[in-house]
């Protein structure tokens, strides 16, 4: 199973970016799909997640600015990031908690998001 993240890049403060994560497995069978990020010198942290039933959670730092969504038809998960701040600069990783895929956890390669004026 592979998770392919895309959509990273550069944006100015206040701008928007949309990250995509395409899974090679059926995301409807995943327990939770999520986005994590890791800034230089910091630990990886959960940004947003969406459960199989559709319950979403967000880090306090992104509430009201980021939205996680999914599309079962394309087995994709998205992270819409609005009102970006410089502190959102990090490598963003797609994650799946999906025991039905063969093991408990899957990670995609990261995609860099840089917010700078």
C-alpha positions as CSV (number, residue, x, y, z in Angstrom):
1,X,0.0,0.0,0.0
2,X,1.3,3.4,-0.9
3,X,0.2,6.9,0.1
4,X,1.2,9.5,-2.5
5,X,1.1,13.1,-1.2
6,X,1.1,16.1,-3.5
7,X,0.2,19.8,-3.6
8,X,2.9,21.3,-1.4
9,X,4.8,24.3,-2.4
10,X,5.2,27.9,-1.5
11,X,2.6,30.5,-0.4
12,X,2.5,33.9,1.1
13,X,1.1,34.5,4.5
14,X,-2.7,34.6,4.2
15,X,-2.6,32.4,1.1
16,X,-3.9,28.9,0.5
17,X,-2.7,25.5,-0.6
18,X,-4.4,22.2,-1.0
19,X,-2.7,19.0,-0.3
20,X,-3.8,15.7,-1.8
21,X,-3.0,12.1,-0.6
22,X,-3.8,9.3,-3.0
23,X,-3.9,5.9,-1.5
24,X,-3.4,2.6,-3.4
25,X,-5.9,1.0,-1.1
26,X,-9.5,1.5,-0.3
27,X,-9.6,4.4,2.2
28,X,-13.1,3.5,3.3
29,X,-11.5,0.5,5.1
30,X,-9.0,2.7,6.9
31,X,-9.8,3.4,10.5
32,X,-8.4,6.9,10.4
33,X,-6.7,9.0,7.7
34,X,-4.7,12.0,8.7
35,X,-2.2,14.6,8.0
36,X,0.9,15.2,10.1
37,X,3.6,17.8,9.8
38,X,7.1,18.2,11.0
39,X,8.9,21.6,11.1
40,X,12.7,21.8,11.4
41,X,13.8,21.0,14.9
42,X,10.4,20.0,16.0
43,X,8.5,16.7,16.6
44,X,6.0,15.5,14.1
45,X,2.5,16.5,15.0
46,X,-1.0,15.7,14.0
47,X,-2.6,18.4,11.9
48,X,-6.0,16.9,11.1
49,X,-7.6,13.5,10.9
50,X,-10.8,12.0,9.6
51,X,-12.2,8.7,10.9
52,X,-14.0,6.0,8.9
53,X,-17.3,7.4,10.1
54,X,-16.3,10.9,9.1
55,X,-15.4,12.5,12.4
56,X,-12.8,15.1,12.0
57,X,-10.2,16.4,14.5
58,X,-7.8,19.3,14.2
59,X,-4.8,20.7,16.0
60,X,-5.8,23.8,17.9
61,X,-3.3,25.8,15.8
62,X,-5.1,25.1,12.5
63,X,-8.8,25.1,13.6
64,X,-10.8,27.3,11.5
65,X,-8.1,27.5,8.8
66,X,-7.6,24.0,7.6
67,X,-10.2,21.5,6.4
68,X,-9.6,17.8,5.9
69,X,-11.9,15.9,3.4
70,X,-11.9,12.7,1.5
71,X,-13.2,11.2,-1.7
72,X,-13.9,7.5,-1.6
73,X,-14.2,7.2,-5.4
74,X,-10.6,8.2,-5.9
75,X,-9.3,6.9,-2.6
76,X,-8.0,10.4,-1.8
77,X,-7.7,12.6,1.3
78,X,-7.3,16.3,1.0
79,X,-6.1,19.1,3.3
80,X,-7.3,22.5,2.3
81,X,-5.1,25.1,4.0
82,X,-6.3,28.7,4.2
83,X,-5.0,31.8,5.9
84,X,-1.6,30.3,6.0
85,X,1.0,31.5,8.5
86,X,4.7,31.3,8.5
87,X,4.5,28.8,11.4
88,X,2.6,26.4,9.0
89,X,5.9,25.8,7.2
90,X,6.8,22.2,7.5
91,X,6.9,18.9,5.7
92,X,3.4,17.4,5.6
93,X,2.8,13.7,5.7
94,X,-0.2,11.6,4.9
95,X,-1.0,8.9,7.4
96,X,-3.3,5.9,7.5
97,X,-4.3,3.9,10.5
98,X,-5.5,0.9,8.6
99,X,-5.1,-2.6,10.1
100,X,-7.2,-4.0,7.3
101,X,-4.5,-3.0,4.8
102,X,-2.1,-5.4,6.4
103,X,-0.4,-3.5,9.2
104,X,-1.5,-0.8,11.6
105,X,0.1,2.3,10.2
106,X,1.1,3.7,6.8
107,X,3.0,6.8,5.9
108,X,3.5,8.6,2.7
109,X,6.5,10.6,1.6
110,X,6.3,14.1,2.8
111,X,5.5,17.2,0.8
112,X,7.1,20.5,1.7
113,X,4.9,23.5,2.5
114,X,6.7,26.9,2.8
115,X,4.9,30.0,3.9
116,X,7.0,33.1,3.5
117,X,6.6,36.7,2.2
